[in-house]
């Protein structure tokens, strides 16, 4: 029986050391391009560290790097410089967005024609064709298991797209994107258009030289990559909370109502849903919760869906850990409980987005089941009242009342007039009359809310109070996520327009900005761009990247420190989850799994539960979890994708 | 890992009935996907029933599985290969209203009750009613009385009503099933009795289109 061996690379002596070095070189270049981006973008060394650490390719390489030791380090150092230099060059040159070109320059740096600055820097870098062959070697050098092959590799797809023979495909994508942005489509039109395009492009890709002879599995990877690429780029027009302007769905209202309702129900405990409690429930639940919360880190429907599946997988881990019989009777209450305790933002929008834009073929079977279960959980919560829970009406009322009072206390005091700024006010001034001045729920409204969870006739009376803050946050997020000229421009527009519109209603800055220091910092990042003015933008970016290169060694030291702390924290958590296990066992499992909690827990579960035949479901599929936990570095793929959105 | 080595094809009796399928006689027929939803009160053994079925059957390349709430199982019937996609539902009353999300587009349903609990048959009947009213009109419904291992197996000559612990007589349930056009089985997920028949007969049903 295969267990969690997917990532063990050391079993393959098929490639020579030289090949390995080549591989590492390859990875290093790529990593570094990512890393330098990351440094520029975020001052948090932790995020940076994650990018470096959790890149799936480099993960697979970690062991080899160790084997080769100093060699690879030198190479990496060398490439670090190259990567940064290259970045600067890119930024200076590519002031306007160009799809294919940025593809070539930013992704794995295949050689560009007739550009001397590239020639000098990319001496050691690999041309498109060698990229291919290295990738092939890379593949070979991994353990040749079918599961491995099935693993999604977005980087590889992007490499393929950077191949000159894929230029046509890239052009189609670019044109499609332009067309899509030209008009405000209804959501149903969007669904149809996007799926039609993906079908169309899949045909074109099949006929493209690059994929004509590839295996079904390989082509599947490309199709998945294309979906992710397209959706990453259309995210801001398709994911309800990211859309500026009017939307044709009630996702955002449902999000808000669900979010508030969950707040009111935050006193709900396991026993209210008849979930058996066990000593380590909390850690598992916490873990499941974290997996679910990752849903907002990703843009592509595929990745969001994986967050849900991961969450479900952890829940089954818990069920197996606590007692034997698994099934929906046990699963669904825990899922609901996890949703209640995680209270992720935009949950309805996320689920709808997945069901609208994920390849329908992939929404059948297992993924479909768990997505339906989450929809079920949402629906349950939307309609939840005393009769849905194991509680007396009396206790129920008391809990609600207490929570309402708490919530009222917790809410920051806000001057009366800012309350009038609501999303609706800004966007639909005509509707503002319906917007009663009661953004804070009172108990009676709360009652109405959970009695009529889905009755949207009610929604206008409880507009969230910090919605303007949300608009700002969205803007700043966007600004943070992208340096794309076009996007920055549009952000500036929206930014200033929303500022002016809020000013027209109230001179005060929305309070919630202060509640979100991180976003605030990011906002000022974009302010920086704004201040510099668009014509100087490219300079400002490159100056920031050179700053980044100076900070590099500091960052590295910081990374080392943070990683150690993180390791210890993970270890402590493992030990507490598996008290029967020797702490040394936990440590070595954690190390063996390259610090990934998901796979470590997988393995420990297995070890602690050897007699349950069913655990082989879990074991066999741990690759899925590994695969996903590689995505821990949330913006990694986004990052890559942006690499060629940028410039 | 239990019994995976036991290679079994469902009803391997006569490979002769291949006519309906035209020339398709090669061993690797394209599997027909059948979405099968499991309904029934909590703790009647829905999940165990499926686990028994899935664990007993041989399957190459078991597909990724997150957990036992969703399982798949391929079976070779006489002239077709069926891939069951089995959707388990939470049986607690508080989740009743979520069931439509699960049985939507299902081609088959197994409604399970516990032969030692009369109330569980009532619940099963309400599921059947709901399915016949709201689910896919061609849905194949099987009624399965589970936990027959709990009612002491008494010699066949003896009257069933003397079985200790049984609250739902076979005849009563069978009569009900006939009246409403359901397939009927009594099963023991624990011992495996009757489990395979449930899925075989569903697969053989004419409504399960090739």
Interface residues (C-beta under 8 A of the other chain):
Chain A: X1 X146 X274 X309 X312 X313 X315 X316 X319 X325 X326 X327 X328 X329 X331 X332 X333 X364 X365 X366 X369 X370 X372 X373 X375 X376 X379 X380 X383 X387 X388 X389 X613 X614 X616 X617 X618 X620 X621 X623 X624
Chain B: X1 X2 X33 X38 X42 X43 X46 X47 X48 X50 X51 X55 X61 X62 X63 X64 X65 X66 X67 X68 X69 X70 X72 X85 X87 X88 X89 X90 X91 X92 X94 X95 X97 X98 X101 X102
